[in-house]
Amino acid sequence: MPQKIYNSATRKKEILKTVQDGKVGIYVCGITAYDVCHIGHARGAVFFDVLVRHLLSRGYEVVYVKNFTDIDDKIIERAQKEKVSIAEISERYIALHDEDMKELNVQTPTLTPKATQHIPDMIELISILVDKGYAYCADGDVYFSIEKFSSYGKHSGRNIEEMIAGSRVNINDKKKNPLDFALWKASKPGEPFWESPWGKGRPGWHIECSAMSRRYLGDTFDIHGGGEDLVFPHHENEIAQSQAATGKPPANYWMHNGFVRINSEKMSKSLGNVFSVREIIKSYHPEVVRLFILQSHYRSPIDFSESSLAETRSALVRCYSALQQQKEMLSDLSGADALNESDLSETAKSYIEKLKELEINFGDSLDDDFNTAQALGYVFEAVRLLNSIFVAKKGITANDKRNILQVSKKLFDHFGFVLGIFQHDPDNYFITDKEKELSKRGLDINQIETLVEERKTARQAKNWARADEIRNQLARMNVVLKDTNNTTTWIIE
C-alpha cells in the first residue's frame, strides 16, 4: 500500500510523493525552552517519532529536523526573573527536554538546531523579503506585509477581512496592517541583541523555522509538522514568508497532531491542569505514557486522566505478560531437537499465517495516515493469538511451538521498533512497574513477599485452604499470582 498522509494544507489524504526518490525530509517545530515538557509536548514528540520509525521500516532514508527556540519573550522574562542569561535558561530546559525524550524512548532527530545558531540565516531571509517588497522597516523593527502575499490565510482557511475587522488597533502601532507580523524586533534595554542591517535586535518567532528548514532541507521539502495550535498564525506565517522569498512552497505536506485535554477540559496553565512528563512518569512506566498517546489517531484530541492511564497500564501489563511467557517458553524449548521449518503441522502453519497477516495489517494501518490506533488493534490481536498458542495442545508439537514463537518474537520486535514500545526485558519491565504501583498505592513490598512465601509453605504442606485464603488476601490488594513449576511470581493489576 502506498504511504498516505492527511495534508492539513489541502484538507485531504494524499499519496506521499517525495522530492527525492527514497528520501524524506521532515521539519517539526520544537519546544520553546523556558519550562519543562508537558503531556502535550510528549504527544507531538511521540507521534512524529513513530512517523519516522515507520518510514524507516518501509525503506526510506529520513532526514528529520526538529528545532529548539532558545530566544523568545518567555525565555527573556524567565532569565530576567532569575537574574541569569537566556543561554542558561534555554540550555537548562533543553537538557531537561532531552531527559524526558529519552525516558519516552523518542529517538533524537537527525538535526536539532537552535534559533540563536542561525541568526545570519534569518537576517539573509529577511533581507530578501525587504528587497522584494514583502517586508518593511519601522523604527528598527521589520514586519511582513500580509497584503503583499495574496494567498495569506489559505493554509488555515481564515477570512483575512474578518480577522482585520476584529483586530485590536493600537494608536502607536508601527504596523501598516494589524495582522502584519514581526520578522525582526528592535532590542529593548536589557534584552539580548544581534547586529543587523536594521539595527540591534532579535528575530521574530516565525522567521526562525523558515530559515532553519531552508538551511537543512532546501527551499521545498516533504513534510512539515507540529501541533494543531501552530496552524495559525505560526505555519500560516511560515508559508507566507518562505514562499514570498523563494517563490516555492516550503513543504509539500503539512501534518498537525491534535490537542490533549485533561479530564475533558482544555489543558492550560491558567486552569492549573498542565501535567509535566517527569511528574507523570513518577507514577507510571514511560511506556504507559507512550502507549496512551498512540492509542488515539494523531489528528484526534485525546483525553488525559488518571483512569485512562490506568487502563493503558493494564493493557501494557497484558502485553508484557504474554512476552514474558513467550520468553520463558522459548527458553524451555531451546534444548529440544534442532529447529525444523519443513516439518510443520497444519495447525502451526495456520498460526504462522495469522501472525504474518497481522504484520501486514499493522503496516497497512500506518501506511494509511499513520493510524496508530488501528495498528495497535492488530498488536493486541497478536497478544491474544500468542496467549492461545501457549495453551494449544492438540495437533501441535514442540517443533511447531518453537517455529511459531520464533515468528511471533520477530513480529513483536517489529511492533516494538516501529511503535517504540516493548523495549524492555519483561522481567525488568515488571520490576519497574511494581515499584511505581507500590509507591502510588501505598503498598508494602515486604508484606506482599511475606504473604507469597507463606502461601508457598502452605502449598507445600498441602494446606490448600490457607493457600487460597492468602491468594484472596493478595487479590484484594490487586496482587495477582502466577504459579509456574516450583516458583511463584506476582504482578499488580
C-alpha positions as CSV (number, residue, x, y, z in Angstrom):
1,M,0.0,0.0,0.0
2,P,1.4,3.5,-0.8
3,Q,2.0,5.8,2.1
4,K,-0.9,8.2,2.5
5,I,-0.8,11.4,4.5
6,Y,-3.6,13.8,5.5
7,N,-2.3,17.1,4.3
8,S,-3.6,19.9,6.5
9,A,-3.0,22.4,3.7
10,T,-5.4,20.7,1.3
11,R,-7.6,19.0,3.9
12,K,-7.5,15.6,2.3
13,K,-5.4,12.4,2.3
14,E,-2.7,12.3,-0.4
15,I,-0.2,9.7,-1.5
16,L,3.3,10.7,-0.4
17,K,5.5,11.7,-3.3
18,T,8.9,12.7,-2.1
19,V,11.1,15.4,-3.5
20,Q,13.9,12.9,-3.9
21,D,13.1,9.2,-4.6
22,G,13.5,7.1,-1.5
23,K,14.3,10.0,0.8
24,V,12.0,12.0,3.1
25,G,12.8,15.5,4.5
26,I,10.9,16.3,7.7
27,Y,10.8,19.5,9.8
28,V,8.9,19.7,13.0
29,C,8.5,22.7,15.3
30,G,10.1,22.0,18.6
31,I,9.8,23.5,22.1
32,T,10.4,27.0,23.3
33,A,13.0,26.2,26.0
34,Y,11.7,28.1,29.1
35,D,9.9,25.3,31.1
36,V,9.7,21.5,31.4
37,C,7.9,19.4,28.8
38,H,4.2,18.6,29.4
39,I,1.9,15.8,28.1
40,G,1.1,18.0,25.0
41,H,4.8,18.2,24.1
42,A,5.0,14.4,24.6
43,R,2.2,13.7,22.2
44,G,3.8,15.5,19.3
45,A,7.2,14.1,20.0
46,V,6.0,10.5,20.3
47,F,3.8,10.7,17.2
48,F,6.5,12.2,14.9
49,D,9.0,9.7,16.3
50,V,6.6,6.8,15.2
51,L,6.2,8.5,11.8
52,V,10.0,8.5,11.3
53,R,10.3,4.9,12.6
54,H,7.6,3.7,10.2
55,L,9.1,5.4,7.2
56,L,12.5,3.9,8.1
57,S,10.8,0.4,8.3
58,R,9.5,1.0,4.8
59,G,13.0,1.6,3.5
60,Y,13.0,5.4,3.3
61,E,16.1,7.4,4.1
62,V,14.9,10.1,6.6
63,V,16.3,13.5,7.5
64,Y,14.4,14.7,10.5
65,V,14.9,18.2,11.7
66,K,13.4,19.5,14.9
67,N,14.4,22.9,16.3
68,F,14.7,24.5,19.7
69,T,13.5,28.0,20.1
70,D,16.1,29.5,22.5
71,I,15.3,33.2,22.1
72,D,11.8,34.3,22.9
73,D,9.9,36.7,25.2
74,K,9.1,33.9,27.7
75,I,12.8,32.9,27.9
76,I,13.9,36.6,28.4
77,E,11.2,37.1,31.1
78,R,12.4,34.0,33.0
79,A,16.0,34.9,32.6
80,Q,15.4,38.4,34.0
81,K,13.3,37.0,36.9
82,E,16.1,34.6,37.8
83,K,18.9,37.1,37.0
84,V,20.7,34.7,34.7
85,S,21.4,34.7,31.0
86,I,18.9,33.5,28.4
87,A,21.5,30.8,27.4
88,E,21.4,29.4,31.0
89,I,17.6,29.2,30.9
90,S,17.4,27.6,27.4
91,E,20.2,25.1,28.0
92,R,18.7,24.0,31.3
93,Y,15.3,23.3,29.7
94,I,16.8,21.7,26.6
95,A,18.7,19.3,28.8
96,L,15.5,18.5,30.7
97,H,13.7,18.1,27.4
98,D,16.3,15.6,26.3
99,E,16.0,13.6,29.5
100,D,12.2,13.4,29.1
101,M,12.5,12.3,25.5
102,K,15.0,9.6,26.4
103,E,12.6,8.3,29.1
104,L,9.8,8.2,26.4
105,N,12.1,6.4,24.0
106,V,11.9,9.2,21.5
107,Q,14.8,8.9,19.2
108,T,17.0,12.0,18.7
109,P,16.2,13.7,15.4
110,T,18.8,13.8,12.7
111,L,19.3,17.5,13.4
112,T,18.3,19.7,16.4
113,P,19.2,23.2,15.5
114,K,18.8,26.2,17.9
115,A,17.5,29.5,16.8
116,T,20.4,31.5,18.1
117,Q,22.8,29.5,16.0
118,H,21.1,30.7,12.8
119,I,20.7,34.4,13.2
120,P,22.7,35.1,10.0
121,D,20.3,32.7,8.0
122,M,17.4,34.7,9.4
123,I,18.9,38.1,8.5
124,E,19.6,36.8,5.0
125,L,16.0,35.7,4.6
126,I,14.6,38.9,6.0
127,S,16.8,40.9,3.6
128,I,15.4,39.1,0.7
129,L,11.9,39.9,1.8
130,V,12.7,43.6,2.3
131,D,14.4,43.7,-1.2
132,K,11.4,42.1,-2.8
133,G,8.9,44.5,-1.1
134,Y,7.2,41.9,1.1
135,A,8.6,43.4,4.3
136,Y,9.1,47.0,5.6
137,C,11.1,48.6,8.3
138,A,9.7,50.7,11.1
139,D,12.0,52.2,13.8
140,G,14.3,49.2,14.0
141,D,11.5,46.6,13.6
142,V,10.8,44.7,10.4
143,Y,7.3,43.5,9.5
144,F,6.0,41.2,6.9
145,S,3.1,42.8,4.9
146,I,0.4,40.2,4.5
147,E,-1.4,42.3,1.9
148,K,1.6,41.7,-0.4
149,F,1.1,37.9,-0.2
150,S,-2.2,37.3,-2.0
151,S,-2.8,33.7,-0.6
152,Y,-2.3,34.7,3.0
153,G,-5.0,32.8,5.1
154,K,-5.4,29.9,2.6
155,H,-3.4,27.4,4.7
156,S,-5.6,27.9,7.8
157,G,-8.8,28.6,5.9
158,R,-9.2,32.0,7.6
159,N,-11.0,35.1,6.2
160,I,-8.5,37.9,6.3
161,E,-11.0,40.7,6.0
162,E,-12.9,39.4,9.0
163,M,-9.7,39.0,11.0
164,I,-8.6,42.5,10.2
165,A,-12.1,43.9,11.2
166,G,-11.9,42.1,14.5
167,S,-8.3,43.1,15.3
168,R,-7.4,45.5,18.1
169,V,-5.7,48.6,16.6
170,N,-3.2,50.5,18.8
171,I,-2.7,54.2,18.0
172,N,1.1,53.9,18.2
173,D,1.3,50.6,16.4
174,K,4.1,50.7,13.8
175,K,2.3,48.1,11.7
176,K,0.6,49.1,8.4
177,N,-1.9,46.3,8.9
178,P,-2.8,44.8,12.4
179,L,-2.1,41.3,11.0
180,D,1.4,42.1,9.8
181,F,3.9,40.1,11.8
182,A,7.4,40.8,13.1
183,L,10.4,39.4,11.3
184,W,12.9,41.4,13.3
185,K,12.4,43.2,16.7
186,A,14.4,46.1,17.8
187,S,16.0,45.3,21.2
188,K,14.7,46.9,24.4
189,P,17.0,47.9,27.2
190,G,18.4,44.9,29.0
191,E,17.4,42.4,26.3
192,P,19.9,40.3,24.3
193,F,20.5,41.6,20.7
194,W,22.3,40.9,17.5
195,E,23.6,43.4,14.9
196,S,21.6,43.6,11.7
197,P,21.0,46.0,8.8
198,W,18.1,47.4,10.7
199,G,19.9,47.9,14.0
200,K,20.4,45.9,17.1
201,G,17.6,43.4,17.7
202,R,16.5,39.8,17.6
203,P,14.4,37.7,15.3
204,G,10.7,37.2,15.4
205,W,9.4,33.8,16.2
206,H,8.1,32.7,12.8
207,I,11.2,33.5,10.8
208,E,13.4,31.0,12.6
209,C,11.6,27.9,11.3
210,S,11.7,29.2,7.7
211,A,15.4,29.9,8.0
212,M,16.3,26.6,9.6
213,S,14.2,24.4,7.4
214,R,15.6,26.1,4.3
215,R,19.1,25.8,5.6
216,Y,18.9,22.0,6.2
217,L,16.2,20.8,3.9
218,G,16.1,23.2,1.0
219,D,13.5,25.6,-0.4
220,T,10.9,22.9,-0.6
221,F,11.0,19.7,1.4
222,D,8.5,16.9,2.1
223,I,6.7,17.1,5.5
224,H,6.3,20.0,7.9
225,G,4.8,19.1,11.2
226,G,3.7,20.5,14.6
227,G,0.8,20.8,17.0
228,E,-2.7,21.8,15.9
229,D,-2.2,25.1,17.7
230,L,0.6,26.1,15.2
231,V,-1.7,26.1,12.1
232,F,-2.4,29.8,12.7
233,P,-0.5,32.0,12.9
234,H,2.8,30.2,13.0
235,H,2.6,28.0,10.0
236,E,0.5,30.4,8.0
237,N,3.2,33.0,8.5
238,E,6.0,30.5,7.7
239,I,4.4,29.7,4.4
240,A,3.9,33.4,3.6
241,Q,7.5,34.4,4.3
242,S,9.1,31.3,2.8
243,Q,7.2,31.3,-0.4
244,A,7.5,35.1,-0.8
245,A,11.3,34.8,-0.5
246,T,11.8,31.7,-2.7
247,G,8.8,31.6,-4.9
248,K,8.3,28.0,-3.8
249,P,6.1,26.3,-1.2
250,P,8.2,25.4,1.8
251,A,6.7,21.9,2.3
252,N,4.5,19.7,0.2
253,Y,2.7,18.1,3.1
254,W,1.6,19.7,6.4
255,M,0.8,17.5,9.4
256,H,-0.7,18.6,12.7
257,N,-1.3,16.5,15.8
258,G,-4.5,17.2,17.9
259,F,-4.8,18.7,21.3
260,V,-4.5,16.9,24.7
261,R,-7.5,17.5,27.0
262,I,-7.2,17.0,30.8
263,N,-10.3,15.3,32.2
264,S,-12.3,16.6,29.3
265,E,-11.1,20.2,29.8
266,K,-8.7,22.2,27.7
267,M,-5.2,22.0,29.1
268,S,-3.9,25.4,30.2
269,K,-1.7,26.9,32.8
270,S,-4.5,29.2,33.9
271,L,-6.6,26.2,34.8
272,G,-3.7,24.6,36.6
273,N,-4.2,21.3,34.8
274,V,-0.8,21.1,32.9
275,F,1.0,17.9,33.8
276,S,4.7,17.6,33.1
277,V,6.2,14.4,31.6
278,R,8.5,14.0,34.6
279,E,5.6,14.3,37.0
280,I,3.6,11.6,35.2
281,I,6.4,9.1,34.9
282,K,6.9,9.2,38.7
283,S,3.7,7.2,38.8
284,Y,3.7,5.3,35.5
285,H,6.2,3.5,33.4
286,P,7.2,5.7,30.5
287,E,5.9,3.1,28.0
288,V,2.5,3.5,29.5
289,V,2.6,7.2,28.6
290,R,3.8,6.3,25.1
291,L,1.1,3.7,24.6
292,F,-1.6,6.0,25.9
293,I,-0.6,8.6,23.2
294,L,-0.6,6.1,20.4
295,Q,-4.0,4.6,21.2
296,S,-5.6,7.6,19.5
297,H,-5.2,8.7,15.9
298,Y,-2.8,11.6,15.9
299,R,-5.3,14.1,14.5
300,S,-7.9,13.3,17.1
301,P,-8.0,15.0,20.5
302,I,-7.1,12.8,23.4
303,D,-8.4,13.0,26.9
304,F,-5.7,12.6,29.6
305,S,-6.9,11.3,33.0
306,E,-5.8,9.0,35.8
307,S,-8.4,6.4,34.7
308,S,-7.2,6.5,31.1
309,L,-3.6,6.0,32.2
310,A,-4.6,3.1,34.5
311,E,-6.5,1.4,31.6
312,T,-3.5,1.8,29.4
313,R,-1.2,0.4,32.0
314,S,-3.4,-2.7,32.3
315,A,-3.2,-3.2,28.5
316,L,0.6,-2.9,28.6
317,V,0.8,-5.4,31.5
318,R,-1.2,-7.9,29.4
319,C,1.2,-7.4,26.6
320,Y,4.3,-7.8,28.7
321,S,2.8,-10.9,30.5
322,A,2.5,-12.5,27.1
323,L,6.0,-11.5,26.1
324,Q,7.3,-12.9,29.4
325,Q,5.6,-16.2,28.8
326,Q,6.9,-16.2,25.2
327,K,10.5,-15.7,26.5
328,E,10.1,-18.5,29.1
329,M,8.6,-21.0,26.6
330,L,11.3,-20.3,24.0
331,S,13.9,-20.9,26.7
332,D,12.2,-24.2,27.8
333,L,12.1,-25.4,24.2
334,S,15.7,-24.4,23.3
335,G,17.0,-27.8,24.4
336,A,14.8,-29.8,22.1
337,D,15.7,-31.1,18.6
338,A,17.0,-28.7,16.0
339,L,14.5,-26.2,14.6
340,N,12.8,-27.7,11.6
341,E,10.7,-25.4,9.4
342,S,10.0,-28.1,6.8
343,D,8.1,-30.4,9.1
344,L,5.3,-28.2,10.5
345,S,1.7,-29.3,11.3
346,E,-1.2,-27.6,9.6
347,T,-2.1,-26.1,13.0
348,A,1.4,-24.5,13.2
349,K,1.2,-23.2,9.6
350,S,-2.2,-21.7,10.4
351,Y,-0.8,-19.8,13.4
352,I,2.2,-18.6,11.4
353,E,0.0,-17.4,8.6
354,K,-2.2,-15.4,11.0
355,L,0.9,-13.8,12.6
356,K,2.2,-12.7,9.2
357,E,-1.2,-11.4,8.3
358,L,-1.2,-9.3,11.4
359,E,2.2,-7.8,10.4
360,I,0.8,-6.9,7.0
361,N,-2.4,-5.3,8.5
362,F,-0.2,-3.4,11.1
363,G,1.9,-1.9,8.3
364,D,-1.1,-1.1,6.2
365,S,-2.7,0.8,9.1
366,L,0.4,3.0,9.4
367,D,0.5,3.5,5.6
368,D,-3.0,5.0,5.9
369,D,-2.1,8.3,7.5
370,F,-0.1,6.7,10.4
371,N,-3.2,5.2,12.1
372,T,-1.5,4.1,15.3
373,A,-4.9,3.4,16.9
374,Q,-5.8,0.8,14.3
375,A,-2.2,-0.6,14.2
376,L,-2.4,-1.2,18.0
377,G,-5.6,-3.2,17.4
378,Y,-3.5,-5.7,15.5
379,V,-0.9,-5.7,18.2
380,F,-3.5,-6.6,20.8
381,E,-4.9,-9.2,18.5
382,A,-1.4,-10.7,18.2
383,V,-1.2,-10.8,22.0
384,R,-4.5,-12.7,22.1
385,L,-3.2,-15.1,19.5
386,L,0.1,-15.6,21.4
387,N,-1.9,-16.5,24.5
388,S,-3.8,-19.1,22.6
389,I,-0.5,-20.6,21.4
390,F,0.7,-21.1,24.9
391,V,-2.2,-23.4,25.8
392,A,-2.5,-25.1,22.4
393,K,-2.0,-28.9,22.8
394,K,-4.0,-30.7,20.2
395,G,-2.1,-31.5,16.9
396,I,0.9,-29.3,17.8
397,T,4.5,-30.4,18.6
398,A,7.4,-28.8,20.4
399,N,8.9,-28.1,17.0
400,D,5.7,-26.4,15.9
401,K,5.7,-24.2,19.0
402,R,9.3,-23.2,18.6
403,N,8.7,-22.2,15.0
404,I,5.6,-20.3,15.9
405,L,7.2,-18.5,18.8
406,Q,10.3,-17.5,16.7
407,V,7.9,-15.9,14.2
408,S,5.9,-14.2,17.0
409,K,9.2,-12.9,18.6
410,K,10.2,-11.3,15.3
411,L,6.8,-9.8,14.9
412,F,6.8,-8.2,18.3
413,D,10.3,-7.0,17.8
414,H,9.0,-5.2,14.7
415,F,6.0,-3.8,16.5
416,G,8.3,-2.7,19.2
417,F,10.7,-0.9,16.9
418,V,8.0,1.0,14.9
419,L,5.9,2.0,18.0
420,G,8.8,2.4,20.4
421,I,7.3,0.1,23.0
422,F,8.2,-3.4,24.2
423,Q,11.8,-2.2,24.6
424,H,12.4,-3.8,28.0
425,D,13.0,-7.4,29.1
426,P,9.7,-8.4,30.6
427,D,11.2,-9.2,34.0
428,N,12.8,-5.7,34.1
429,Y,9.6,-4.1,33.0
430,F,7.6,-5.7,35.8
431,I,10.3,-4.7,38.4
432,T,9.9,-1.0,37.4
433,D,6.1,-1.3,37.1
434,K,5.9,-2.8,40.6
435,E,8.0,-0.1,42.1
436,K,5.8,2.6,40.7
437,E,2.5,0.9,41.6
438,L,3.6,0.1,45.1
439,S,4.6,3.7,45.7
440,K,1.4,5.1,44.1
441,R,-0.9,2.7,46.0
442,G,0.9,2.8,49.3
443,L,1.6,-1.0,49.3
444,D,4.4,-2.7,51.3
445,I,6.5,-5.0,49.2
446,N,7.8,-6.8,52.3
447,Q,4.3,-7.6,53.4
448,I,3.5,-8.9,49.9
449,E,6.6,-11.0,49.7
450,T,6.0,-12.4,53.2
451,L,2.4,-13.5,52.2
452,V,3.7,-15.0,48.9
453,E,6.3,-17.0,50.9
454,E,3.7,-18.1,53.5
455,R,1.4,-19.3,50.7
456,K,4.3,-21.3,49.2
457,T,4.8,-23.0,52.6
458,A,1.1,-23.7,52.8
459,R,1.0,-25.3,49.4
460,Q,4.0,-27.5,50.2
461,A,2.1,-28.6,53.3
462,K,-1.0,-29.2,51.1
463,N,-2.9,-26.7,53.3
464,W,-4.9,-25.6,50.3
465,A,-7.4,-23.7,52.4
466,R,-4.7,-21.4,53.8
467,A,-3.1,-21.0,50.4
468,D,-6.4,-19.9,48.9
469,E,-7.0,-17.6,51.8
470,I,-3.7,-15.8,51.2
471,R,-4.3,-15.7,47.4
472,N,-7.6,-13.9,48.1
473,Q,-6.0,-11.6,50.6
474,L,-3.4,-10.6,47.9
475,A,-6.2,-10.3,45.3
476,R,-7.9,-7.7,47.5
477,M,-4.6,-5.7,47.2
478,N,-4.7,-6.2,43.4
479,V,-1.8,-8.5,43.6
480,V,-2.1,-11.4,41.0
481,L,-0.1,-14.5,41.5
482,K,1.4,-16.7,38.7
483,D,2.5,-20.2,39.7
484,T,4.9,-22.0,37.3
485,N,6.7,-25.2,38.3
486,N,8.1,-24.5,41.8
487,T,8.1,-20.8,41.6
488,T,5.5,-18.1,42.1
489,T,5.7,-14.6,40.6
490,W,3.3,-11.7,41.1
491,I,2.2,-8.5,39.4
492,I,-0.1,-5.7,40.4
493,E,-3.2,-5.3,38.3
